[in-house]
Amino acid sequence: MQKIIRVAQTVFGIPWLIFGVQHFMYADFVAGLVPGYFPFRLFWAYFTGMAMFAAGLSLITGIKACFAAVMLGIMLLGFILLIHIPKVVSDPSLQVWTRALEDIAISAAAFMLAGALFKQTEKISPRATLIKLSRYTFAALLIFFGALQFLNRDFLPSKAAPFLPLRTIVACVTGAAMVVVASRVFFVKWPMIAPIALGLWMLLMNLLLHLYLLVGAPYNPVFWTMAMLDLTITCGVFFLVAKPPYDSAV
């Protein structure tokens, strides 16, 4: 299990390197996302970019990885409060909601990783609460994303590579697997192979889709962002294999 977490932790660090570089390459755009009441908006674009890049290096090397995961989770919560909530209020469309929920899921994944790296035995503690809350939050959102494959016909084809045969069925299978595996977090124990199998399947589907898009438009920042967001959520699925040392029932 620790080897799986370590590999997923390393892969989880890669998107933050990419996001950090993007903050410098597209600093003016990122600064435009900073709330208008913040002074020195360009500074915050560079600052968060450096923080993301440093966190990515930490996760890949394993140096202060737990601290980096916690800080990433907190930073994403800040993005949700300062950026996503105002956007949802002004435009409560499904696309805006989904993007906000993606950052909540990624924040939960970061806290799950931190929980896997914590060395603790107390059943009742702030850390224990954080570990359980992040697992349940991530699982609930994974159910939502899986159900979205069925509820939104426009969303469905976009999650499978265009060259795949029966791509609608493939997307439905993926969505159903997400719902089933995530639901078991709340109700019953499952073999460790369940989230691993789902994670590998999602990784394969994402690779096929995003490599196809990036080969056609290798300099498209939107495609890079989409690919990295999907990769972070996929890593979160692998983090579900970790169970707190105090809880043998997870």
PyMOL commands that set and color helices and strands:
alter all, ss='L'
color gray80, all
select helices_A, chain A and resi 2-25+27-33+41-61+65-90+94-117+126-151+157-159+167-187+193-216+221-239
alter helices_A, ss='H'
color red, helices_A
deselect
rebuild
show_as cartoon
